[in-house]
């Protein structure tokens, strides 16, 4: 069974051509392979996801056609606190 992140990323890649024009630069919050909302910042999406779904129950993805290099954070779990 694919992890939440893997499932969401696959779904995101499939949805990207349909959402890129309207939501470019936003951050998508994804749960169970579906985009549930868009946010202006990565931190806002993480904060909302943690409150509504709990840590590790969702993923976020920037709506862009360009790859993003997170360096050491590429394979890390990210948690944002207030």
N, C-alpha and C positions, 0 to 999 in steps of 0.2 A: 504494500500500500504506500502511495506517495505521501510525503510529508505535506503539511499545510503550505509551506513555502514553495515546494516543488509544484504542487497542484495549482497554486495561485499564479506562479510565474508562467506556467504553461498556458493557463487561461488568459493571462495578461497579454502574452505574445499574440494570441489569436485575436484578442479584442483591439489591440493597438491600432491597426489601420482604421478602425471605425471611430476611435476616440481621440486620435492625435490632434486633429484640427481644433476641436472644441476645448480640450482639456490640456493642451501642451503646457508644460511648466508646473502643473499641479501634481499633487501626490495622491495616488489612489490607495485606498484602504480596502483590502481584499480578505474575504472569509469564504472558505469552501468553494473556491474557484469563481467567485463573483465579486465584482466591485460594489461595495456598499456605500461609498461616498468618496468625494474628492476634497482635498485640503490644500491650503496655500503653502503649507510648510510640512516638511518631513516630521518635525517635532510635534506639530499639532496632530498629525495623523497617528503617530505612535501614542501620544497621550490619550487621545480619544479611544483608540483600540484597546489600550490597557484598561481603561475605565469600563468600557462596554463589554469586552470579550475576555479580558484577562491576558496575562503575558503568554506569549507563544501560541495563541489561539488565532492569530491573524498575521498578515504580512502587509508591507507597504511597497509601492513601486512608483518611481517618478515617471510621469507620462512624457517620454522623450524617445526619439529614435536613436539617440546617441548613447553609447555605453558609458557607465559611470564607474570610475576606479575608486574604490573606497580604501585602498591600501590594506593595512592590517585589519580593518573592519570588514573586509569582504566576506569572511566566513565567521564573523562573530555575532553573537546575540546582542542586540541593542536594546537598552532599557532607558527610558527617559523619565525623570521624576520632576515634580514641581519645585 
